[in-house]
Structures are given as C-alpha cells and as structure tokens.
Amino acid sequence: MEIRKENKFKNFFKRYGAIALAGVFTVAIALTIALTVTDKGSEVSTTNLDFQVPMNNAEILKDYSDTDLQFNEVLNRWEIHLGIDFTSQDTAVFSVLDGTVTSVSNNSLEGNVVEITHSNGFVSVYSSLADELLVSEGDTVQKGTQIGNASNTAGREVEEGNQLHFVLLLNGEEVDPNNYLDLQNK
C-alpha cells in the first residue's frame, strides 16, 4: 500500500506540479514588485518648492532633534525638540513659502503662534512671536511676507530671549526643517 501512495503523490505532482510551481513564482514576483515599488500617492515632490529661511541673518539657538534629548531649563526636563529656534538682531519673521494663514493663536507655552498651510502637504508654524502680528487667519501670504517679529512670548523658552520657534509639518507630521531650508545661506 505504501508504494501506491507514493505513486499517487508522484502522479499528483506530475499532473499539477507545473501549476503549483507557476503559482509560487507568481506570488514571488508579485511580492517583489509590491516591496520595491513606492506608493506614488504618498510621495511629495519638493522640486518646485523653494523654501526661504524665516529670519534674516539668523543663528540657531536650538536645532531640531527627534532622537537626542535636549535639556529645557525653564521646564527643568529633558525633551525632544521638533523645531528649530532661530535668533537674529533683525527680529522680522517671514513666511517660508506661499500659503494661507490657517491659524493665529496664543498660549502660555508657545506664545503667539501663526500657522500657514502651503502646497504639497506642508504647514509651517511660527511660535514665540511678538504681540503685534502682521497677518490674520485667512490671509494669503507670499514667500517672504513678514508675518511678525520674534520675541520671548513662549513661556517654555522665555530664558532664550527674543527667538522664533519654527516647526515644519508634512502631512500632519513634524519633519526636520534642515531638510528643506537652505541654512547655509541664511
């Protein structure tokens, strides 16, 4: 009887082995394609976007870091820093791209905050601005439009003096502004 079972097994693969092998190869090819082809819908082209640095002659007080903890003296704790803190003798703050002002707010930790929505999923957020803002919610701004002045209204960084806390979002997630701003020519 065992000989017969082996023969049935061999006969099955003689008949259907090519189909099974073709199926395995098809699945392998499909997986290879799926893993190597990127989702074109989630790609963001920045080739047409030319970001401006938000302050003239700026120095970086505290750089972006989503992995290394930085000590915040005001809050007396270690934290990640999902933005760049700029300072300059010229406190004017400018929009980094064309866009629409989608929010103007104030809170004790961030101070006066302006949020501008740009194309391709980008949103720029400017915190610690002086009380005299030059834009309002709904305004359309061009790259280089002055939106306000850096100050020390952000309670979480008040000891740093006049500064701008700049955050860049892409599709709702914080991204490193260093990847988009030409800080060599600030």
Summary of the structure (lengths in Angstrom):
residues: 186
radius of gyration: 27.3
end to end distance: 85.0
largest distance: 94.5
contacts: 524
relative contact order: 0.18
helix: 27%
strand: 36%
